[in-house]
Amino acid sequence: MLLRRNAITLPAPGPDSKKIVSWNLLRRTGAAVDCLVALIEQERPDLLLMQEATKEIAALKDRVGGVYAWAQLPGRIHGLAMWSPVEWAKAPEIVTLPPGVLIDRVCQVLDWDDFGVANVHLSHGQVLNRRQLRRIESHLPVRAAVLGDYNIVGPALLPGFRDVGPRRPTHAMVDVLPLRLDRCLVRGLLCHDRAVLPRGLSDHHPIVVRLSPAPEGAAAVGRLRGMAEAVGRLRRAGAAGASGRRGRPVSGGSGASP
């Protein structure tokens, strides 16, 4: 499998950079252990994040060694999984997220060397999944990355974080509408490389990024800038709303909707 690279120039990686791959496997009908073994042999990631992983995926550890952790979604046959060739200092934390109508969601948060990593499979509701991101952010250190299947259309709107993942679509809804659902947001980190990989047997393409800690102080600056940008967006939205109201004629009777 060949990587399809973005045309923009990214910083050269340093010795402390880490390669992370994220892939939604499509439960029992998609990518299985053989696919993951091939992906690991080709990409040699420092960390592999998986969404819609079933209990059978635990056999990956028997095939390639390393350490593996699975977080099953409540009442579902699948969940989130992490694999690494090197043992972690402690197991990933499981964070309970604001629930959807049909599915209760969780997130895996790994305290990994110089930064934190969150493995996510967010809800489809476009307000709810952004609320879930804010819950995840409260469990992350200053330097952090959030990767996985966001199910978000448009900007993620997570203050202090930058979207550094590949810009190409990663999923085709009913094989027609291409969407960029698989993303990587970071705070206090540099992205040196990013790509979308061939889809294989899943309905999602894997994404790969190479990250390293940003210089000291950059994380705090990025957080303040993100908060300022969020405030600016709210002010602009309020001004636009006020302008729209000034242009409307005053209607008689109650202002309540019928």
Order of alpha helices (4+ residues) and beta strands (2+ residues): beta-beta-alpha-beta-alpha-beta-beta-beta-beta-beta-alpha-beta-beta-beta-beta-beta-beta-beta-alpha
